[in-house]
Amino acid sequence: MLAIVGTIPDPGVDILDGPVVRRGQAMFVEEQAVDTDRGTPALLASALAACEFLGLDVPHALLVGDEGLGHGSRNLYRHLSEVLPGRNYTTMAYHYLQPDTDWHDRVLLAMQSMATMPKIVADAGFMYAAKMSGQSGVYDLFTPDAGELAFLADPDAPHPFYTRGFILHDDQDVPARIAEAYEHGNSARCLLVKGGTDRVAQNGRVLYTVNGTRPGSDSPMEAASMKAVEAMEAMGGTGDTITGMAAALMESGMAAPEAAHVAAQANRVAGDIARPTPASQIHELIQHIPAALDRVMKQAG
Amino acid sequence: MAFWKFGKKKAAPGSASADRGLLVFENTSEVIRAESVLKEHGWTVRVMGPPPELRTGCDLVIEFPLIEELNAIRLLEQAGASLPLSVVPVNSPLLTPVDLFQVKDFGDWIMVRAANMKLTVEKASRTIVNISGGGCPDVPYLGVRLIGKTLEDAPHPRDVGHTLCGYALALAFEEMRRQCSQ
């Protein structure tokens, strides 16, 4: 079973620990409605759409309200450290959590106490904590954007806001930064760097690029739908949807690099179908994920 | 690096670690006042000597959770305490915040990026339509508070954010106001 861990922006919500339930367009966990457009529920909704498409069990959600003060995150860290040794998740995706290296390490220890260590995906705050704890190599997949990649590549940076060589643009520095992240031991085994060009790397080497205009790309879907949809850069949650799909694909048995590659492509196809503007919200893209995965996976054979 | 590994001795609570920062003040009385304010609000902070790289400020600094820089500064402001001369990461005190801006014109919309945070506004109505980037849990919270409001009606991210991502969004917000006033 796939488990999704993160926060929702309502500090009044206590820990939610249960399977996600879809009712029409709305999503619920333990009868609590969660807004797809804000926070970890975007990743959760994307994973749910992908699991439904792939015929998998619905994801199990472990969420808590946190407005950025970290109280909810720390409660959830504590809960995870207590319950995970008795759980049997096969894939776990961690997302918006207040970065805290001490609590990160306790949660990682709890995962290592599970009967079988799950495949682990990390993004956002939990990825920051994983890097700062020096435990990145335990993870199967990190999904940074270019700025977060620069943070991974800088061994001293405590946060993307304090990072030497911060990358604003999707430029030629990305492959070099990928190599540095691996060199310093601050990368997961697989990296998906999200941007105008998406890159999937393993052991410091870029395996796949996804960019509809890039000559020589080894993407199997070099078509108009693979071009970056410019408006998606402005939309909140477009990176979360990739991470959610990648986690679901890994849960289906796909290796992390291939899962990341398919997810990156499907995100672009979903964007191409949705035709968003910079004012669009992420649920407008998520509804096209099943069709997008169908197209990408059929073309990939 | 002060990272610790499993199987090795765990760092004592509150000790220097990769996710902590230092508040650097001008004199010792400011340090003592700030420490009192933060402890009164339940923070785990520690007064210590500054690392040798720091050549400004007094001979004491306050170690605190760096991610919550914006929240810490706001608490000191509200308490009428002196603000720090600088805020630096424990493990690399010479690192400075990213101060890169990027402005992207989408026609009817304009996007400003400051470090890892992006803010997008509809030009005609000056309404905030999207916030993206950043991995701290106040990013979605700031989305709830700001999206759908105009630049004039929205709360300043400096007042409602709590983390370094909120701090970066505050920079983007100010740059957006500057862009839209031109």
Interface residues (C-beta under 8 A of the other chain):
Chain A: T7 I8 P9 D10 D37 R38 G39 T40 D66 E67 G68 L69 G70 G72 S73 Y96 L97 Q98 P99 D100 T101 D102 D105 L108 L109 Q112 D123 A124 G125 M127 Y128 A129 M132 S133 G134 Q135 D145 G147 E148 P155 D156 A157 P158 H159 P160 F161 Y162 T163 R164 F166 L168 H169 E230 A231 E233 A234 M235 G236 G237 T238 G239 T277 P278 A279 S280 Q281
Chain B: M1 F3 W4 K5 F6 K10 A11 P13 S17 A18 D19 R20 G21 P65 L66 I67 E68 N71 P89 V90 N91 S92 L95 T96 P97 V98 L100 Q102 K104 F106 D108 W109 M111 R113 A115 N116 K118 T120 E122 V129 N130 I131 S132 G133 G134 G135 C136 P137 D138 V139 P140 Y141 L142 G143 V144 G161 H162 T163 L164 C165 G166 Y167 A168
